């Protein structure tokens, strides 16, 4: 395997231009920027173009071609990176195969061409990957380590989702989703972690995993990749994470809200825009932590960060100082409109547990305000009916719930499709005020009518939401 990697690195040195099919995916655009920083000419194509990644590419002068077309590949690039959002039948993919243009998956390129030779810190799990990756990268940067990183979102501290640093550490979000149509193993299996974070493990990605057991097995395989000299920190509040960590041959630590973990908090205080808690390690008081964020889930993210950085040998004062200056990630409880009475946030939450934790955090920070949750079923799991009838608990902390239409519902067979109108009826039977809108203009009108009465609104989607965010910004001028 090492000989093959060295051969790949040698070939990488001979490349001049690299083309990305599906470049607007967050990880794809981030990888493109890393390669540009390495000196390659980078460009690519996509068909589903929306901020923030379209703006990110434009800001970094990476050429974006749309729509997909054969002419985009003429003259032929030296290497084509094929994203996991595209497959057979895509005109550019077919052209690459027919003309034998060298191609590779994004994850394999990252592992063999970028991470190789560096110490790899991989953050994995169903929830918290993007924020924890950003936290670790930022604290390392604030300490002066100049890490390289690749994040599944735009870090507000770095104003970027990736960076080629000068140090030896590479911090990367490890996704359990499959790699490409020609490589069905999880992306994180390409990253060979020296240090690993397991935030949580739940059932997700219903389009590729038939059950939770299949997902758990992939995480067990990931743990087995960590060398004996490596280190794993895991969410000890999760029985599944505890079980998965038993497969490790390296040293492990746990973190969690419960006091039975190695790292845990006490005396948590939730402010309107911050959290404070006392940090303990194996029953010993370490110091006080302040985060400019919402929710217990971000306490977990910070504990994972502390565990990794403590293992790397950094002091508590350096770690806590970096955490206090952490500004979060775009689209993770990102404030898009605010006045004395109005707070409108956008959030990436799309899994029922993530929705629950996000809204619970908002409720603790806004105990007296009315909360409106606006949700677009956009991920594969939420577009399918596996969660039908289960959102009553997810939206427990919201006063009003608005469902938007299912993204590209025509791609889901009707018998397997999530039906928002049924979920609205279900929530109403539980006494929850709930609505179903098919037009974003109606959502804007609803928000305009309610938020000036002191409501807090959270817009939740893992996509563009048909331009709702811009329409809200244009409609609420404070």
C-alpha positions, -999 to +999 in steps of 0.1 A: +000+000+000+028+024+008+044+018-026+011+026-043+008+058-022+043+070-031+036+062-068+004+083-065+023+112-050+048+110-078+020+112-103+004+141-085+036+161-091+032+157-128-004+171-129-011+206-139-049+209-140-076+191-120-113+192-128-142+186-104-176+171-115-200+183-088-178+211-075-204+229-055-206+202-028-191+216+003-163+190+006-156+192-032-152+230-032-131+228-001-108+202-017-106+223-048-093+252-027-067+230-010-054+218-044-053+254-057-032+263-026-009+234-036-003+251-070-027+232-093-050+248-118-085+239-105-119+243-120-152+223-122-189+220-130-222+216-112-259+220-119-273+228-085-256+261-077-264+281-045-247+300-017-226+297+003-204+274-018-210+292-051-199+324-034-170+305-019-157+294-053-161+328-068-143+345-039-114+321-043-113+325-081-121+289-088-139+287-122-174+272-120-191+259-152-228+252-153-247+232-164-229+199-170-217+198-206-191+179-228-175+212-238-165+217-201-140+189-205-123+202-237-094+202-237-090+172-214-079+179-178-050+159-164-073+144-136-110+144-129-124+143-094-159+128-094-182+137-065-205+113-048-235+134-058-230+124-095-232+090-111-236+070-143-257+089-168-242+122-161-229+135-195-195+145-181-190+112-162-199+093-194-174+114-214-146+107-189-152+070-190-155+068-228-123+088-233-103+072-205-095+104-188-079+096-154-104+100-126-105+096-088-129+101-059-126+131-037-119+111-006-092+090-021-075+121-035-076+137-001-062+106+017-034+098-008-026+132-022-031+157+006-033+141+041-005+115+035+026+125+054+007+146+080-010+136+113-046+131+107-073+142+131-107+128+119-140+139+134-168+114+128-203+107+139-239+114+129-240+148+146-215+176+154-188+168+128-187+202+112-187+223+144-162+201+162-138+200+131-140+238+130-134+241+168-103+219+167-089+236+137-095+271+151-081+263+186-050+249+169-047+280+148-052+303+178-024+284+196-001+290+166+000+255+151-011+265+116-031+232+109-044+222+075-082+215+076-112+205+056-146+213+070-181+205+058-191+242+062-177+277+062-159+285+095-167+320+107-132+323+122-114+313+090-140+326+065-133+294+047-140+256+047-104+246+040-068+257+044-034+243+037-015+251+068+022+250+076+020+226+104+019+188+105-017+184+117-046+179+093-081+182+107-109+167+086-146+160+089-150+122+084-183+115+067-199+080+068-216+085+035-202+065+006-174+078-015-185+076-052-205+055-076-173+034-081-163+033-045-190+024-020-170+025+013-174+055+036-153+085+029-138+084+064-121+051+055-097+070+032-084+093+059-065+069+082-069+088+115-041+091+140-066+109+163-104+101+161-135+118+175-167+098+177-195+123+185-226+101+181-239+073+160-275+070+148-294+058+119-291+081+089-285+080+051-314+057+044-305+057+007-274+037+013-278+020+047-307-003+053-304-003+091-284+010+120-263-022+123-248-015+089-237+020+100-223+007+133-202-019+114-186+009+093-177+028+124-161-003+139-140-006+108-129+030+112-119+025+148-097-005+137-078+019+114-064+039+143-029+028+151-018+017+186+001+049+191-031+068+182-060+081+203-098+080+203-122+102+222-159+093+221-193+104+233-197+083+265-233+092+268-240+071+237-241+033+243-234+027+206-202+049+208-191+030+238-196-003+221-178+009+189-148+022+210-143-013+224-128-023+190-099+001+195-063-010+201-052+025+211-059+046+242-094+060+245-112+087+265-149+095+269-167+128+271-203+136+278-228+155+299-230+126+324-204+126+352-193+090+345-173+102+316-136+112+316-145+147+306-178+163+317-193+197+327-209+209+359-230+240+367-240+248+331-253+283+325-272+291+293-272+327+283-290+343+253-259+340+232-234+319+252-229+290+275-207+287+306-197+256+325-172+241+349-149+215+333-140+183+351-116+155+341-120+123+361-137+141+390-110+168+391-120+204+385-099+219+356-114+253+350-143+273+335-153+272+298-172+299+280-187+293+245-204+319+223-229+292+212-262+275+219-271+241+234-258+210+251-247+196+218-221+223+215-209+215+250-203+180+237-184+194+207-163+215+230-155+185+253-144+165+223-121+194+213-107+197+247-100+159+249-081+159+216-061+190+223-052+179+258-039+147+243-018+167+219-002+184+250-017+219+249-025+238+281-060+244+295-056+282+292-046+279+255-075+256+248-101+276+267-090+309+252-094+295+217-128+281+225-140+314+238-130+331+206-146+305+184-173+321+162-191+290+149-199+278+114-221+293+088-256+278+087-252+263+123-275+286+143-263+315+121-281+347+130-293+362+097-317+389+110-319+406+144-334+436+161-343+443+198-373+419+195-365+398+164-341+369+161-340+347+129-315+320+126-306+295+099-294+260+108-283+229+090-303+205+112-320+178+091-319+147+113-347+144+139-321+142+167-303+173+154-336+192+152-344+182+188-310+193+202-310+225+182-344+236+194-337+224+230-306+247+230-327+276+216-353+271+243-327+272+271-313+304+257-347+319+250-369+305+279-397+331+276-399+337+238-421+319+213-401+297+189-410+291+152-393+262+135-393+261+097-382+228+082-374+217+047-373+178+043-342+177+020-318+150+031-325+115+017-335+102+051-360+130+056-374+128+021-382+092+028-409+081+052-387+064+077-393+093+102-430+098+093-450+104+125-419+108+146-414+145+145-435+153+175-406+148+198-381+166+175-402+198+175-410+195+212-394+228+221-410+248+192-443+267+196-451+268+159-438+243+133-438+250+095-430+222+070-420+230+035-424+207+005-401+177+000-371+185-021-373+168-055-402+147-043-406+132-077-373+112-072-388+093-043-415+067-050-448+079-035-451+048-012-417+056+003-420+094+003-423+116+035-456+135+035-454+168+053-491+173+053-495+141+074-469+153+098-487+186+102-519+167+111-499+145+135-484+175+153-518+192+155-532+161+171-505+166+198-517+202+202-488+218+183-496+247+160-483+235+126-485+244+089-475+231+055-465+256+028-454+249-007-443+285-015-414+302+003-432+336-002-459+323+022-433+314+047-418+349+045-453+364+050-460+342+080-427+352+096-433+388+089-466+386+107-452+368+137-416+375+145-422+412+152-443+401+182-412+387+198-409+353+182-376+336+175-374+318+142-351+290+132-349+280+095-337+244+091-324+229+059-293+212+046-297+230+012-307+262-004-344+262+007-355+277-027-338+310-018-357+315+014-327+329+033-322+358+009-359+365+008-359+368+046-328+390+045-345+412+019-378+414+038-365+421+073-343+453+071-332+462+106 
